[in-house]
Structure formats: C-alpha cells, structure tokens
C-alpha cells in the first residue's frame, strides 16, 4: 500500500521547512457502524521531536480517540513507525502531540495544528478491508499478510496458508514459496474481553522442533513491550528432547511466567479463563472441555495478568528461527472449533 498523508496547516498556508509530516501506511476500511470491530492502522512520522506521540481518532458521528479514551497514545517506534488498533469509522486521523497533551474526545472538529499539536493527518477509510479474512466458528478472522519478527527471524506470511474446509475447521500451514517458508496467522476482528477462550485442536504431536503454534491475546493499545500477551504455545523451541507445550504470561523471561508441559498426541482442547488479575489455563484430551474432564495440564497465574483493553485473540503457526535444525517439511495445524464464553 502506498503512503497517504494530509497535513492540516491552514488554507494555502506555506509549510515551514521543519514542519513534521504524518503518513499512513495501512488504512482500515470505512465502516459507519464499526464500534464492535477493530482493525490495525499504521503509519510513520517525519520530523518529530523526542517525547512526542501519536493520538489517533476515528470518525463515527463525531471524532473518537482510539483505541480507547483511557489508552489515547500511540508510541512512535525508533524507526519512526507507529502501529495501533482502532475502531472502524468513515475517516481516520493521526495527531502528533507534545508530552502532556490531553486529547479531547469525542469532538465534532479535530484539534488544529498549533500549541501542543505539531501535525494532523486525515485519511478516508478504504472501500474494502486491507487484509483478507476467513469466517470460522461464527467469527470473522483477519488473515495476516505482513511480515512479523518472531522466533528470531523475520517470518513472511501468506493468505494462502489459511483456509476453512467443508467441515468448518480452520487450517493453518507453513509452506514454501519461491524457496522461502511462509507462515500463517489469524486475528479475531473483535475484542471479547474477560471470559473463557477455548480452541479444539487436532494432533500437534508431530510438529517439527523448529515449528511453533500459538493461541494468544495481543493488545496493540498497551504501551509495554509485550502488549499484554498471554498464550498457549505448542513448540519444542528447536530442542527435539524438550517438552512440547507451555502456558505463558509475558514477559517470558520471568521464570514464574512460564509453565512447560508435555501435550499428548490426539485431539486436545486448550482453554484459558481470563478474569481481572487472574488467568486459568487448561488442556484436556478430546473436544469437550467440561469440568468433568481430567486435565492434561492446568495452571493459574495471578501475577502479571493483563487487564482488558482492546486485545484480540489470535492463532499463528510460524518458523522458530533459532532452532539448530532448520525446518524440513513445513507444518499444518487444524483448529476444529473456537469458542468464547463470558
């Protein structure tokens, strides 16, 4: 996608030589009633000063701060890029603001350039979503096509690596394209909040040590490095004799945040019950996660548990680049069912 940027500096006013510029590199679709759906919005800044941040707005019967009023700021990365989630709207705006700025919301007219507002860019929503999607278990899932730095390498992703079959199951695969492994990731387009999330997954016992399959939450609206990620991860992380599964509350380098276990072959149901200050992970054999089932593994975390914001639940299958033995045959994981219960 090409870059789009509109700098509001007044009617026909000449632009000062050092005036900062905001550009959009990913623009969500236009949607009048988009309060229940999220997408990713991205861009870059030129000419910003240290300490300045981005404030995002979406227009839907007024301009609303994104992703939430109590999460109004988007961090500018060292390469001058920025990324966050946004509710859908007919138009999107990005403001470059000084430290201490308090953005108003909602407003009928965007704050102009001046004072603590260094630049403003506005763009219309696209006529169609910028990424493909699949419908699975009653929900729409956005399919990743942009690269992602996970597992020590920059993994490419391909839309062709995600599909649903005639029985309604969703397939994720790692496949080689032009001599390079391409991966798969899907993201729920809604934020569901606290509750129970469960995935019924077919046998993952044959994954090569260099493959990783994860079911996790991720919140672009959070300021910290690990974005409130909490996950069930199926991987040996490159070690053929290691246990093949873990529960993790990021950051992973805190020993108490990771519980390793052996996930057996066959169909498994992985779930987590997320409540304020508490998350309970559970894995059982078969496709029914009722209370009568004997868990393969279960663990409760009460430290480091993320709070509800604009997180989305995701699943991905990617190459762990730090493995001593490279991936040889690709991989495929089948998710039979996803379920959410408040």
Buried (B, 14 or more C-beta within 10 A) or exposed (E): EEEBBBBBBEEEEEEEEEBBBBBBBBBBBBBEEBEEBBBBBBBBBEBBEEEBBBBBBBBBEEBBBBBBEEBBBBBBEEEEBBBBBBBBBBBBBBBBBEEEBEBEBEEEEBBEBEEBBBBBBBBBBBEEBBBBBBEBBEBBBBBBBEEBEBBEBEBBBBBBBBBBEEEEBBBBBBBEEEEEBBBBBBBBBBBBEEEBBBBBBBBBBEBBBBBBBBBBBBBBBBEEEBBBBBBBBBBBBBEEEBBBBBBBBBEBEEEEBBBBBEBBEEBBBBBBBBEEEEBBBBBBBEBEBEEEBEBBBBBEBEEBBBEBBBBBBBBBBBBBBEBEEEBEEBBBBBBBBBBBEE
